[in-house]
Amino acid sequence: MTTLTPQSARAFILENTALMAPPHVPEICLHLADEAHDLWLKTEEELAEIGLPPPFWAFAWAGGQGLARYVLDNPHVVAGKRVLDFATGSGLVAIAAAKSGAHVCAADIDPFCEAAVALNAAANDVELDFTASDLIGGDGDWDVLLAGDVFYEKPFAERLMVWFEKLRQRGTTILVGDPGRSYLPKDRLNKLAAYEVPVTRALEDAEVKKTTVWTLAHDGQNRVSR
């Protein structure tokens, strides 16, 4: 693939996706890949050969769908607040927060995500800020941090929890959407809601994933039974 520019990223996304609504969040439309697009069929190795990172932005993952559903159903959680959607991917959760009245910054280091988020925000008539900076360990002025489906790798999960705890101690509400990933630290979280989220077997090990929304627990706070 040639050197990526904002224009080439936008063109690639439009060529390899279609505008569709995630099944658990039908109020929102996203540029997503499906069986009709070559992007859907390519393996991670094939993508690497053409210089393309795994296109996480092209799919509505279960954790993000569950978290977006929770935000839309509970707009008071984010309304009027400064919100960071961490590892935003397609921007699904960020868009849900913006629709619920938040001022949202979507963050992702993937070089395609800025273009994907811009296209998806425009499709849903919302305004989002975006940053491609690696924010882990930083101390922003966010009231709420949203994170969908981020506990898929142990070292990354450990880094995140150190950062999340630091932010929680300074007053940021941490909300996580997770479909049962291996490295979710349940013992440090409180359960807020659970959903049965339709997904595709091409991405997951089932057609429906139980997805839970959690908040980071305060020290000594009772955890909700799981």
C-alpha positions in Angstrom: 0.0 0.0 0.0 1.3 3.5 -0.8 2.0 6.0 2.0 -1.1 6.7 3.9 -2.7 10.1 3.7 -6.0 11.3 5.1 -7.4 11.2 1.6 -6.1 7.7 0.8 -7.4 6.4 4.2 -10.8 7.9 3.5 -10.9 6.4 0.0 -9.8 3.0 1.3 -12.5 2.9 3.9 -15.3 3.9 1.5 -14.1 1.3 -1.0 -14.0 -1.5 1.5 -17.0 -0.9 3.7 -20.7 -0.1 3.5 -22.9 2.1 5.8 -24.8 -0.2 8.1 -26.3 -0.3 11.6 -24.7 -2.6 14.3 -27.5 -5.0 15.4 -27.4 -4.0 19.1 -27.3 -0.2 18.4 -29.6 0.4 15.4 -29.7 4.1 16.1 -26.2 4.4 14.8 -24.8 3.8 11.3 -21.2 3.0 10.7 -18.9 2.3 7.7 -18.3 -1.5 8.3 -16.9 -4.4 6.4 -19.1 -7.5 5.7 -19.0 -10.6 3.6 -19.4 -8.5 0.5 -16.0 -6.8 1.0 -12.5 -8.3 0.4 -11.3 -6.7 3.7 -13.6 -9.1 5.5 -11.9 -12.1 3.9 -8.2 -11.1 4.4 -6.2 -12.7 7.2 -3.9 -10.6 9.4 -0.9 -12.0 7.5 -2.4 -11.0 4.2 -3.1 -7.5 5.5 0.5 -7.2 6.8 1.8 -8.0 3.3 0.1 -4.9 1.9 1.1 -2.8 4.8 -2.3 -2.6 6.5 -2.8 -3.1 10.2 -5.7 -5.3 11.4 -8.8 -3.2 10.6 -10.4 -3.1 14.0 -12.2 0.1 12.9 -14.1 -1.9 10.3 -16.2 -4.0 12.7 -18.6 -3.3 15.5 -17.1 -5.4 18.3 -19.4 -6.8 21.0 -17.8 -4.8 23.8 -18.3 -1.6 22.0 -21.9 -2.4 21.1 -22.7 -3.2 24.7 -21.1 0.0 26.0 -22.7 2.1 23.3 -26.1 0.6 24.2 -25.5 1.4 27.9 -24.6 5.0 27.1 -27.6 5.6 24.9 -30.0 4.0 27.5 -28.4 6.0 30.3 -27.5 9.4 28.8 -27.2 11.1 32.2 -23.9 9.2 32.7 -22.2 11.3 30.0 -24.5 14.3 29.3 -22.7 17.6 29.6 -19.4 15.9 30.5 -16.0 15.7 29.0 -15.6 12.1 27.7 -12.7 10.2 26.3 -13.5 7.1 24.2 -10.3 5.2 24.4 -9.3 2.8 21.6 -12.3 4.1 19.7 -11.9 2.0 16.5 -14.9 2.9 14.4 -16.0 5.6 16.8 -19.2 3.7 17.8 -19.0 4.4 21.5 -17.9 8.0 21.0 -20.9 8.6 18.7 -23.2 7.1 21.3 -21.8 9.5 23.9 -22.1 12.5 21.6 -25.7 11.6 20.8 -26.2 11.5 24.6 -25.0 15.1 25.1 -21.3 14.7 25.9 -18.3 16.5 24.6 -16.2 13.6 23.2 -12.7 13.0 22.3 -12.2 9.8 20.4 -8.7 8.3 20.7 -6.9 5.6 18.7 -3.4 5.1 17.5 -4.5 3.1 14.4 -3.6 5.3 11.3 -7.0 4.6 9.7 -9.1 5.5 12.7 -9.1 9.3 12.3 -10.6 8.9 8.8 -13.1 6.2 10.0 -14.2 8.2 12.9 -14.7 11.3 10.8 -16.8 9.4 8.2 -18.9 7.8 10.9 -19.4 11.0 12.9 -20.6 12.7 9.7 -23.0 9.8 9.0 -24.5 10.3 12.4 -24.5 14.1 12.4 -22.4 14.5 15.5 -19.1 16.3 16.2 -16.2 14.5 17.7 -12.6 15.6 18.6 -9.9 13.0 17.7 -6.4 12.2 18.9 -3.9 9.7 17.6 -1.7 10.1 20.7 -0.9 7.2 23.0 -2.7 8.4 26.1 -1.9 5.6 28.4 -0.4 6.9 31.6 -1.4 10.5 30.8 -3.7 12.6 33.0 -6.4 14.3 30.9 -9.3 16.4 32.2 -11.9 13.8 31.4 -15.0 13.3 33.5 -15.7 9.9 32.0 -13.5 7.4 30.2 -15.2 4.8 27.9 -13.3 1.7 26.8 -14.9 -1.0 24.7 -13.3 -4.4 24.4 -9.7 -3.6 25.5 -8.8 -6.5 27.8 -7.6 -8.9 25.1 -3.9 -9.0 25.9 -2.4 -9.5 29.3 0.5 -6.9 29.2 -1.9 -4.3 27.7 -4.6 -5.0 30.3 -2.1 -4.6 33.1 -0.9 -1.2 31.7 -4.5 -0.1 31.3 -5.5 -0.9 34.9 -2.6 1.1 36.3 -3.7 4.0 34.2 -7.5 3.6 34.9 -6.9 3.5 38.7 -4.8 6.7 38.5 -7.6 8.4 36.6 -10.3 7.0 39.0 -8.4 8.4 42.0 -8.5 11.9 40.5 -12.3 11.6 39.8 -12.7 10.1 36.3 -15.5 7.6 36.0 -14.2 4.5 34.1 -16.8 2.5 32.1 -15.8 -0.7 30.3 -17.7 -2.9 27.8 -16.4 -6.4 27.7 -17.7 -9.7 26.2 -15.7 -12.0 28.5 -12.1 -11.4 27.3 -9.5 -13.4 29.1 -7.7 -10.6 30.9 -10.7 -8.6 32.2 -9.9 -8.0 35.9 -13.4 -8.7 37.3 -12.2 -8.5 40.9 -11.5 -4.8 40.5 -14.8 -3.9 38.7 -18.5 -3.5 39.5 -21.1 -4.8 37.1 -23.6 -2.2 35.8 -25.5 -4.0 33.0 -25.4 -7.1 30.7 -26.5 -7.6 27.2 -26.8 -10.4 24.6 -25.1 -8.9 21.6 -25.4 -10.4 18.1 -22.0 -10.7 16.4 -20.5 -12.7 13.5 -18.8 -16.0 13.9 -16.1 -14.7 11.5 -14.9 -12.5 14.4 -16.0 -14.3 17.5 -16.6 -17.8 18.8 -20.4 -17.5 18.9 -23.2 -15.7 17.1 -24.3 -14.0 20.3 -21.9 -12.7 23.0 -22.9 -11.9 26.5 -21.4 -8.4 27.0 -21.1 -6.7 30.3 -20.7 -3.1 31.2 -18.4 -2.5 34.2 -17.2 0.4 36.2 -13.9 0.5 38.1 -14.6 -0.1 41.8 -13.4 2.1 44.6 -11.1 0.5 47.1 -13.1 -1.6 49.6 -16.3 -1.2 47.5 -18.4 -4.3 47.3 -18.3 -5.9 43.9 -21.6 -6.9 42.2 -22.1 -10.6 41.9 -21.1 -12.0 38.5 
